[in-house]
Amino acid sequence: MSAYLEDGYQHESAAYAPTSARMTFIKRTYGLLLIAILGFVGLEAILLNSGIGLAFFKAIAHSAPLLIGTIVLFIASGFIASTIARSNTPPLVQALGLALYVVVEAFFLLPFMYLCTTIPQFQHIPLQAGILTLTVFGGLSAVVFISKKDFSFLGKILMIASFTMLGIAIVAMLGAPINLGLWFSAAMIAIACGYILYDTSNVLHHYPTTAYVAASLELFASVALLFYYIVRLMIQLAAAGDN
């Protein structure tokens, strides 16, 4: 029987749990994912309408070190939130880790959302990107659920690809002659799709039935990453069309 080892204690994998326990785990995981997405949308709206979006956008736009610092903070906060959500603590404490990550993602996407709300030709992008993101997420999830294939082999590949792209982005922001154009957004969308396959597969094959908070956090992170780079790509395409 396969089992998942987490923080020093062992649980039965959801794949080998009784049907009722497995279904409850999946419902809780995707229920929390829905709450996280709705929370993200609501928080983003509050930040934009309160004026925080404008202030944050101006600060990022005029300071490359602050932009790099924001990326580093985003990565560190994501790691902390994931650690909390995965920890052997009460579900309420784990949920705080998920909430923290939602807040971090909201601030990370804030500059693009500000552009979309202030530039007329970009105003249609958030809704269209949201629909496209959910459609892609649903399709990739269906592939995993229907095929029941274990995509855990993608883990190391995605990690190497992610750090490579992060390194390219940082070097470009430091002044290297690298154009982070359409190719970069397309590559990151492909990586995000890989993470959706990987995370959904882990939900089905490797997470214990008690780890629904951690599972929902991983899925939310992948959805947010996909949404971010779809928005970025659509902004680039819209800007190119106006030139």
VEXKE-421436 format. One record per residue: x, y, z of N, C-alpha, C in turn. Coordinates in Angstrom, 2 decimals, decimal comma. Layout:
BEGIN
R  n.east n.north    n.up ca.east ca.north   ca.up  c.east c.north    c.up
R       X       Y       Z       X        Y       Z       X       Y       Z
...
END
This chain:
BEGIN
R  n.east n.north    n.up ca.east ca.north   ca.up  c.east c.north    c.up
R    0,84   -1,19    0,00    0,00     0,00    0,00    0,88    1,25    0,00
R    0,60    2,18   -0,92    1,36     3,42   -1,00    0,99    4,35    0,13
R    1,97    5,09    0,61    1,70     6,04    1,69    2,48    7,31    1,45
R    2,06    8,37    2,07    2,67     9,69    1,90    3,27   10,11    3,21
R    4,55   10,45    3,18    5,25    10,84    4,40    5,32   12,35    4,46
R    4,84   12,93    5,51    4,80    14,38    5,64    5,15   14,79    7,05
R    6,26   15,57    7,17    6,67    16,11    8,46    6,81   15,03    9,53
R    7,30   13,87    9,14    7,62    12,86   10,13    6,49   11,95   10,52
R    5,32   12,11    9,94    4,25    11,18   10,25    3,64   10,68    8,96
R    3,14    9,46    9,00    2,73     8,77    7,79    1,21    8,64    7,74
R    0,67    8,88    6,55   -0,77     8,79    6,34   -1,05    7,90    5,14
R   -2,19    7,35    5,13   -2,61     6,58    3,97   -2,86    7,52    2,81
R   -2,33    7,20    1,65   -2,56     8,00    0,46   -4,03    7,98    0,09
R   -4,52    9,12   -0,42   -5,93     9,20   -0,81   -6,27    8,18   -1,89
R   -5,27    7,82   -2,69   -5,52     6,86   -3,77   -5,91    5,49   -3,23
R   -5,50    5,17   -2,00   -5,78     3,86   -1,42   -6,77    3,95   -0,27
R   -7,31    5,13   -0,04   -8,28     5,31    1,03   -9,64    4,79    0,58
R  -10,54    4,51    1,51  -11,91     4,12    1,13  -12,55    5,19    0,25
R  -13,47    4,77   -0,58  -14,08     5,69   -1,55  -14,69    6,91   -0,88
R  -15,39    6,71    0,23  -16,03     7,83    0,91  -15,01    8,83    1,42
R  -13,90    8,33    2,00  -12,84     9,23    2,50  -12,17    9,96    1,35
R  -11,95    9,26    0,24  -11,30     9,88   -0,91  -12,19   10,99   -1,50
R  -13,48   10,72   -1,60  -14,39    11,72   -2,15  -14,50   12,93   -1,24
R  -14,51   12,69    0,06  -14,55    13,81    1,01  -13,30   14,67    0,89
R  -12,15   14,01    0,75  -10,88    14,72    0,58  -10,91   15,59   -0,68
R  -11,37   15,04   -1,79  -11,41    15,78   -3,05  -12,38   16,96   -2,95
R  -13,55   16,74   -2,33  -14,52    17,83   -2,17  -13,95   18,95   -1,31
R  -13,28   18,59   -0,23  -12,69    19,61    0,65  -11,58   20,37   -0,08
R  -10,76   19,64   -0,82   -9,65    20,26   -1,53  -10,14   21,29   -2,54
R  -11,08   20,88   -3,38  -11,55    21,78   -4,42  -12,52   22,83   -3,88
R  -13,17   22,54   -2,77  -13,99    23,55   -2,10  -13,12   24,67   -1,57
R  -12,01   24,32   -0,92  -11,07    25,33   -0,43  -10,42   26,09   -1,59
R  -10,15   25,39   -2,68   -9,60    26,05   -3,85  -10,56   27,12   -4,37
R  -11,83   26,80   -4,42  -12,84    27,77   -4,87  -12,89   28,96   -3,92
R  -12,85   28,70   -2,62  -12,86    29,79   -1,64  -11,63   30,67   -1,81
R  -10,47   30,05   -2,05   -9,23    30,80   -2,24   -9,31   31,69   -3,47
R   -9,87   31,16   -4,57  -10,00    31,95   -5,80  -10,95   33,13   -5,59
R  -12,08   32,88   -4,95  -13,04    33,96   -4,68  -12,44   35,00   -3,73
R  -11,67   34,52   -2,75  -11,00    35,43   -1,83   -9,98   36,30   -2,55
R   -9,26   35,69   -3,47   -8,28    36,44   -4,26   -8,97   37,53   -5,08
R  -10,05   37,18   -5,74  -10,78    38,16   -6,57  -11,29   39,31   -5,70
R  -11,88   38,98   -4,55  -12,40    40,01   -3,66  -11,30   40,91   -3,12
R  -10,19   40,33   -2,71   -9,08    41,12   -2,17   -8,48   42,01   -3,25
R   -8,36   41,48   -4,46   -7,82    42,28   -5,56   -8,70   43,50   -5,81
R  -10,01   43,30   -5,76  -10,93    44,42   -5,97  -10,78   45,47   -4,87
R  -10,62   45,02   -3,64  -10,44    45,96   -2,52   -9,15   46,76   -2,68
R   -8,06   46,09   -3,04   -6,78    46,76   -3,20   -6,82   47,79   -4,33
R   -7,50   47,46   -5,40   -7,58    48,37   -6,53   -8,45   49,59   -6,22
R   -9,57   49,37   -5,54  -10,51    50,46   -5,26  -10,05   51,34   -4,10
R   -9,14   50,84   -3,28   -8,69    51,60   -2,12   -7,54   52,56   -2,43
R   -6,96   52,43   -3,61   -5,82    53,26   -3,96   -4,48   52,59   -3,70
R   -4,51   51,46   -3,02   -3,27    50,73   -2,74   -2,65   50,23   -4,04
R   -3,51   49,86   -4,99   -3,02    49,37   -6,27   -2,17   50,41   -6,98
R   -2,62   51,67   -6,99   -1,88    52,75   -7,64   -0,53   52,97   -6,94
R   -0,56   53,02   -5,62    0,67    53,26   -4,86    1,68   52,13   -5,09
R    1,19   50,91   -5,07    2,08    49,75   -5,27    2,65   49,75   -6,68
R    1,81   50,08   -7,66    2,26    50,11   -9,05    3,35   51,16   -9,24
R    3,17   52,36   -8,68    4,17    53,42   -8,82    5,49   53,01   -8,17
R    5,41   52,37   -7,01    6,63    51,96   -6,31    7,40   50,93   -7,12
R    6,69   49,95   -7,67    7,34    48,89   -8,45    7,91   49,45   -9,75
R    7,16   50,35  -10,39    7,56    50,85  -11,71    8,83   51,70  -11,65
R    9,10   52,31  -10,51   10,23    53,22  -10,42   11,41   52,65   -9,64
R   11,38   51,37   -9,32   12,47    50,80   -8,53   12,71   49,35   -8,91
R   13,77   49,09   -9,67   14,13    47,72  -10,04   14,48   46,89   -8,81
R   15,24   47,44   -7,84   15,52    46,65   -6,63   14,26   46,26   -5,87
R   13,29   47,18   -5,83   12,03    46,86   -5,15   11,28   45,77   -5,90
R   11,35   45,81   -7,22   10,70    44,76   -8,01   11,33   43,41   -7,74
R   12,66   43,36   -7,73   13,35    42,10   -7,44   13,05   41,66   -6,02
R   13,05   42,62   -5,08   12,72    42,31   -3,69   11,32   41,75   -3,55
R   10,39   42,28   -4,35    9,01    41,78   -4,31    8,95   40,33   -4,79
R    9,72   40,02   -5,83    9,75    38,65   -6,33   10,32   37,70   -5,28
R   11,43   38,14   -4,64   12,05    37,32   -3,59   11,08   37,13   -2,43
R   10,41   38,22   -2,04    9,42    38,14   -0,95    8,27   37,21   -1,32
R    7,87   37,28   -2,58    6,80    36,41   -3,07    7,19   34,94   -2,94
R    8,42   34,63   -3,35    8,89    33,24   -3,26    9,00   32,80   -1,81
R    9,58   33,66   -0,97    9,75    33,32    0,45    8,40   33,17    1,15
R    7,48   34,06    0,86    6,15    33,99    1,48    5,41   32,73    1,04
R    5,58   32,39   -0,24    4,96    31,18   -0,73    5,50   29,95   -0,03
R    6,81   29,94    0,22    7,44    28,82    0,92    6,92   28,74    2,36
R    6,84   29,88    3,03    6,35    29,90    4,42    4,90   29,45    4,49
R    4,08   29,98    3,57    2,67    29,62    3,55    2,50   28,13    3,29
R    3,28   27,60    2,34    3,21    26,18    2,03    3,63   25,34    3,22
R    4,67   25,79    3,93    5,14    25,06    5,11    4,07   25,01    6,19
R    3,40   26,15    6,40    2,33    26,20    7,39    1,18   25,29    7,00
R    0,79   25,37    5,72   -0,34    24,56    5,26   -0,05   23,07    5,32
R    1,23   22,68    5,14    1,61    21,28    5,15    1,92   20,74    6,55
R    1,99   21,63    7,52    2,46    21,24    8,85    1,43   20,37    9,57
R    1,92   19,66   10,58    1,07    18,80   11,40    0,43   19,66   12,49
R   -0,42   20,59   12,04   -1,11    21,50   12,94   -2,61   21,42   12,68
R   -3,42   22,02   13,55   -4,87    22,00   13,31   -5,23   22,61   11,96
R   -6,31   22,16   11,35   -6,72    22,68   10,03   -6,84   24,20    9,98
R   -7,25   24,83   11,10   -7,39    26,29   11,12   -6,03   26,96   10,90
R   -4,99   26,43   11,53   -3,65    26,99   11,37   -3,17   26,78    9,93
R   -3,42   25,61    9,38   -3,06    25,33    8,00   -3,79   26,28    7,05
R   -5,05   26,56    7,37   -5,84    27,47    6,53   -5,25   28,87    6,54
R   -4,61   29,26    7,65   -3,95    30,57    7,70   -2,80   30,63    6,69
R   -2,12   29,50    6,50   -1,07    29,44    5,48   -1,64   29,66    4,10
R   -2,78   29,06    3,82   -3,46    29,25    2,53   -3,88   30,71    2,38
R   -4,43   31,29    3,44   -4,87    32,69    3,39   -3,69   33,62    3,13
R   -2,56   33,34    3,77   -1,35    34,14    3,56   -0,93   34,10    2,11
R   -0,99   32,93    1,52   -0,58    32,81    0,12   -1,53   33,55   -0,81
R   -2,82   33,55   -0,50   -3,79    34,29   -1,30   -3,45   35,78   -1,26
R   -3,11   36,30   -0,07   -2,75    37,71    0,07   -1,50   38,03   -0,74
R   -0,50   37,17   -0,64    0,75    37,38   -1,38    0,49   37,40   -2,89
R   -0,31   36,47   -3,37   -0,63    36,41   -4,79   -1,38   37,66   -5,23
R   -2,28   38,15   -4,39   -3,05    39,34   -4,73   -2,13   40,54   -4,95
R   -1,14   40,70   -4,09   -0,19    41,80   -4,24    0,72   41,58   -5,44
R    1,09   40,33   -5,69    2,00    40,04   -6,80    1,34   40,36   -8,14
R    0,04   40,12   -8,26   -0,66    40,40   -9,51   -1,20   41,82   -9,58
R   -1,06   42,56   -8,51   -1,65    43,89   -8,43   -1,20   44,85   -9,54
R    0,09   44,92   -9,89    0,49    45,84  -10,97   -0,23   45,58  -12,29
R   -0,34   44,32  -12,68   -1,04    44,00  -13,93   -2,52   44,32  -13,82
R   -3,12   44,04  -12,68   -4,53    44,34  -12,50   -4,78   45,85  -12,54
R   -3,83   46,61  -12,02   -3,96    48,07  -12,07   -3,92   48,55  -13,52
R   -3,00   48,01  -14,31   -2,94    48,38  -15,73   -4,25   48,06  -16,43
R   -4,80   46,90  -16,12   -6,02    46,47  -16,79   -7,23   47,33  -16,43
R   -7,22   47,91  -15,25   -8,35    48,74  -14,83   -8,21   50,19  -15,24
R   -7,03   50,61  -15,67   -6,81    52,02  -16,00   -6,58   52,27  -17,48
R   -6,21   51,24  -18,24   -5,98    51,41  -19,67   -7,14   50,77  -20,43
R   -7,90   51,55  -21,20   -9,13    51,05  -21,84   -8,95   49,77  -22,65
R   -7,88   49,69  -23,46   -7,72    48,52  -24,32   -7,35   47,25  -23,55
R   -7,07   47,40  -22,26   -6,73    46,24  -21,43   -7,88   45,80  -20,52
R   -8,96   46,56  -20,49   -9,99    46,33  -19,47  -10,73   45,00  -19,64
R  -10,72   44,45  -20,83  -11,38    43,17  -21,06  -10,52   41,98  -20,65
R   -9,23   42,23  -20,40   -8,28    41,14  -20,22   -8,53   40,30  -18,96
R   -8,76   40,89  -17,77   -8,93    40,05  -16,57  -10,03   39,00  -16,71
R  -11,19   39,41  -17,24  -12,30    38,46  -17,37  -11,95   37,37  -18,38
R  -11,43   37,76  -19,53  -11,07    36,77  -20,55   -9,97   35,84  -20,06
R   -8,98   36,41  -19,38   -7,89    35,59  -18,85   -8,40   34,64  -17,78
R   -9,35   35,11  -16,96   -9,92    34,26  -15,93  -10,67   33,07  -16,52
R  -11,47   33,35  -17,56  -12,22    32,27  -18,22  -11,26   31,28  -18,87
R  -10,24   31,79  -19,54   -9,26    30,92  -20,19   -8,49   30,09  -19,17
R   -8,12   30,72  -18,05   -7,39    30,00  -17,00   -8,22   28,85  -16,45
R   -9,48   29,12  -16,12  -10,34    28,08  -15,56  -10,62   26,98  -16,58
R  -10,71   27,36  -17,86  -10,94    26,36  -18,91   -9,74   25,43  -19,04
R   -8,54   26,02  -19,07   -7,32    25,21  -19,17   -7,16   24,34  -17,93
R   -7,40   24,93  -16,75   -7,29    24,17  -15,51   -8,27   23,00  -15,49
R   -9,50   23,26  -15,93  -10,49    22,19  -15,97  -10,11   21,08  -16,94
R   -9,59   21,47  -18,10   -9,19    20,48  -19,09   -8,03   19,62  -18,63
R   -7,02   20,26  -18,05   -5,86    19,51  -17,56   -6,24   18,62  -16,37
R   -7,10   19,13  -15,51   -7,56    18,32  -14,37   -8,32   17,10  -14,86
R   -9,15   17,29  -15,91   -9,92    16,18  -16,47   -8,99   15,11  -17,03
R   -7,88   15,55  -17,64   -6,90    14,60  -18,18   -6,38   13,69  -17,07
R   -6,06   14,30  -15,92   -5,52    13,52  -14,80   -6,59   12,60  -14,21
R   -7,78   13,15  -13,98   -8,84    12,37  -13,36   -9,28   11,20  -14,25
R   -9,36   11,44  -15,55   -9,84    10,40  -16,46   -8,76    9,35  -16,72
R   -7,53    9,82  -16,96   -6,45     8,88  -17,27   -5,91    8,18  -16,03
R   -6,06    8,86  -14,85   -5,51     8,36  -13,58   -3,99    8,17  -13,65
R   -3,34    8,86  -14,57   -1,89     8,77  -14,73   -1,19    9,55  -13,63
R   -0,07    9,02  -13,17    0,73     9,68  -12,14    1,79   10,57  -12,83
R    1,63   11,89  -12,68    2,54    12,84  -13,31    3,61   13,33  -12,35
R    3,87   12,59  -11,29    4,87    13,03  -10,32    6,27   13,12  -10,92
R    6,51   12,44  -12,04    7,82    12,49  -12,69    8,14   13,90  -13,20
R    7,12   14,76  -13,30    7,34    16,12  -13,78    7,98   17,03  -12,73
R    8,01   16,59  -11,48    8,46    17,44  -10,39    9,82   18,07  -10,61
R   10,83   17,25  -10,83   12,20    17,76  -11,00   12,34   18,60  -12,27
R   11,66   18,17  -13,32   11,71    18,92  -14,58   11,16   20,32  -14,38
R   10,01   20,42  -13,71    9,38    21,71  -13,48   10,22   22,59  -12,56
R   10,85   21,98  -11,57   11,69    22,75  -10,65   12,87   23,37  -11,39
R   13,54   22,56  -12,22   14,68    23,07  -12,99   14,23   24,17  -13,95
R   13,12   23,95  -14,62   12,60    24,94  -15,56   12,23   26,24  -14,85
R   11,61   26,13  -13,67   11,19    27,31  -12,93   12,38   28,14  -12,48
R   13,39   27,50  -11,92   14,56    28,25  -11,47   15,34   28,84  -12,65
R   15,33   28,14  -13,78   15,98    28,69  -14,97   15,30   29,96  -15,43
R   13,97   29,93  -15,49   13,22    31,10  -15,91   13,34   32,24  -14,90
R   13,37   31,90  -13,61   13,55    32,93  -12,58   14,92   33,60  -12,73
R   15,95   32,80  -12,97   17,28    33,35  -13,18   17,33   34,28  -14,38
R   16,70   33,87  -15,47   16,65    34,71  -16,68   15,96   36,03  -16,38
R   14,84   35,97  -15,63   14,09    37,18  -15,31   14,91   38,14  -14,45
R   15,59   37,62  -13,45   16,39    38,48  -12,56   17,55   39,11  -13,32
R   18,22   38,32  -14,15   19,34    38,85  -14,94   18,85   39,94  -15,89
R   17,68   39,73  -16,48   17,12    40,74  -17,39   16,80   42,03  -16,65
R   16,23   41,91  -15,44   15,89    43,10  -14,66   17,13   43,84  -14,18
R   18,24   43,13  -14,08   19,50    43,77  -13,66   20,23   44,44  -14,82
R   19,65   44,37  -16,02   20,20    45,10  -17,14   20,76   44,28  -18,28
R   20,70   42,96  -18,18   21,20    42,13  -19,28   20,32   42,31  -20,52
R   20,90   42,25  -21,72   20,13    42,47  -22,95   19,25   41,27  -23,30
R   18,30   40,99  -22,43   17,37    39,87  -22,65   15,96   40,44  -22,71
R   15,26   40,15  -23,78   13,89    40,64  -23,94   12,91   39,60  -23,40
R   12,27   39,93  -22,27   11,30    39,00  -21,69    9,94   39,23  -22,35
R    9,88   38,91  -23,61    8,68    39,17  -24,40    7,70   38,01  -24,42
R    7,08   37,82  -25,59    6,04    36,81  -25,73    6,57   35,42  -25,41
R    7,81   35,15  -25,79    8,37    33,81  -25,59    8,42   33,47  -24,10
R    8,75   34,47  -23,27    8,86    34,22  -21,84    7,49   33,91  -21,25
R    6,48   34,69  -21,62    5,12    34,44  -21,13    4,63   33,06  -21,57
R    4,89   32,72  -22,84    4,44    31,42  -23,36    5,14   30,28  -22,63
R    6,43   30,44  -22,35    7,16    29,39  -21,63    6,63   29,23  -20,21
R    6,31   30,34  -19,55    5,79    30,26  -18,19    4,38   29,67  -18,16
R    3,60   29,92  -19,20    2,27    29,30  -19,30    2,42   27,79  -19,42
R    3,39   27,36  -20,23    3,64    25,92  -20,37    4,06   25,31  -19,04
R    4,92   26,02  -18,28    5,35    25,53  -16,98    4,17   25,46  -16,01
R    3,32   26,48  -16,04    2,13    26,48  -15,17    1,21   25,30  -15,49
R    1,05   25,01  -16,77    0,23    23,85  -17,17    0,85   22,56  -16,65
R    2,18   22,49  -16,70    2,86    21,32  -16,15    2,61   21,17  -14,66
R    2,63   22,29  -13,94    2,37    22,25  -12,51    0,94   21,81  -12,20
R   -0,01   22,20  -13,03   -1,39    21,78  -12,81   -1,50   20,26  -12,95
R   -0,86   19,70  -13,98   -0,84    18,25  -14,13   -0,17   17,59  -12,93
R    0,97   18,14  -12,53    1,75    17,58  -11,42    0,98   17,65  -10,11
R    0,41   18,82   -9,79   -0,29    18,99   -8,51   -1,58   18,19   -8,46
R   -2,32   18,17   -9,57   -3,55    17,38   -9,59   -3,26   15,90   -9,42
R   -2,19   15,46  -10,07   -1,77    14,07   -9,91   -1,40   13,76   -8,47
R   -0,71   14,68   -7,81   -0,35    14,47   -6,40   -1,58   14,40   -5,51
R   -2,59   15,21   -5,83   -3,84    15,16   -5,06   -4,44   13,77   -5,14
R   -4,43   13,18   -6,32   -5,05    11,87   -6,51   -4,19   10,72   -5,99
R   -2,86   10,85   -6,12   -2,00     9,70   -5,87   -1,13    9,77   -4,62
R   -0,85   10,96   -4,12    0,17    11,05   -3,08   -0,24   11,78   -1,80
R   -1,21   12,66   -1,88   -1,61    13,36   -0,66   -2,47   12,46    0,23
R   -2,28   12,54    1,54   -3,19    11,82    2,45   -4,52   12,55    2,53
R   -5,53   11,86    2,97   -6,87    12,45    3,03   -6,97   13,59    4,04
R   -5,98   13,72    4,94   -5,99    14,79    5,92   -5,32   16,06    5,41
R   -4,70   16,00    4,22   -3,89    17,12    3,72   -4,63   17,95    2,69
R   -5,92   18,16    2,88   -6,69    18,89    1,88   -6,33   20,37    1,82
R   -5,85   20,94    2,92   -5,44    22,35    2,89   -4,18   22,51    2,04
R   -3,19   21,65    2,29   -1,96    21,69    1,50   -2,25   21,44    0,03
R   -3,13   20,50   -0,25   -3,47    20,18   -1,63   -4,12   21,38   -2,32
R   -5,03   22,06   -1,63   -5,70    23,21   -2,22   -4,72   24,36   -2,43
R   -3,75   24,51   -1,53   -2,74    25,57   -1,70   -1,91   25,32   -2,94
R   -1,47   24,08   -3,14   -0,67    23,76   -4,31   -1,45   24,02   -5,60
R   -2,71   23,65   -5,61   -3,53    23,88   -6,80   -3,75   25,37   -7,04
R   -4,00   26,11   -5,95   -4,20    27,56   -6,10   -2,95   28,22   -6,65
R   -1,79   27,81   -6,16   -0,53    28,38   -6,64   -0,38   28,17   -8,14
R   -0,73   27,00   -8,62   -0,62    26,70  -10,05   -1,63   27,50  -10,86
R   -2,85   27,63  -10,36   -3,89    28,40  -11,06   -3,47   29,87  -11,12
R   -2,97   30,41  -10,00   -2,55    31,81   -9,96   -1,39   32,06  -10,92
R   -0,44   31,13  -10,98    0,69    31,27  -11,90    0,22   31,29  -13,34
R   -0,69   30,39  -13,68   -1,23    30,34  -15,04   -1,97   31,63  -15,37
R   -2,81   32,11  -14,45   -3,57    33,33  -14,67   -2,64   34,52  -14,88
R   -1,61   34,62  -14,06   -0,66    35,74  -14,14   -0,04   35,83  -15,53
R    0,43   34,70  -16,05    1,14    34,76  -17,32    0,19   34,79  -18,52
R   -1,03   34,34  -18,35   -2,02    34,55  -19,42   -2,36   36,03  -19,50
R   -2,53   36,68  -18,35   -2,77    38,13  -18,34   -1,59   38,86  -18,98
R   -0,39   38,48  -18,60    0,81    39,12  -19,15    0,88   38,96  -20,66
R    0,60   37,75  -21,14    0,65    37,49  -22,58   -0,42   38,30  -23,32
R   -1,61   38,38  -22,75   -2,70    39,11  -23,41   -2,41   40,61  -23,44
R   -1,79   41,13  -22,38   -1,39    42,54  -22,37   -0,35   42,80  -23,46
R    0,62   41,90  -23,57    1,66    42,05  -24,59    1,06   42,01  -25,99
R    0,13   41,08  -26,21   -0,50    40,98  -27,53   -1,34   42,21  -27,84
R   -2,08   42,71  -26,84   -2,91    43,90  -27,04   -2,04   45,12  -27,31
R   -0,93   45,24  -26,58   -0,03    46,37  -26,79    0,62   46,31  -28,17
R    0,99   45,11  -28,58    1,61    44,94  -29,90    0,62   45,27  -31,02
R   -0,66   44,95  -30,80   -1,67    45,22  -31,80   -1,95   46,71  -31,98
R   -1,67   47,49  -30,92   -1,91    48,92  -31,01   -0,76   49,67  -31,68
R    0,39   48,97  -31,81    1,56    49,64  -32,41    1,60   49,46  -33,94
END
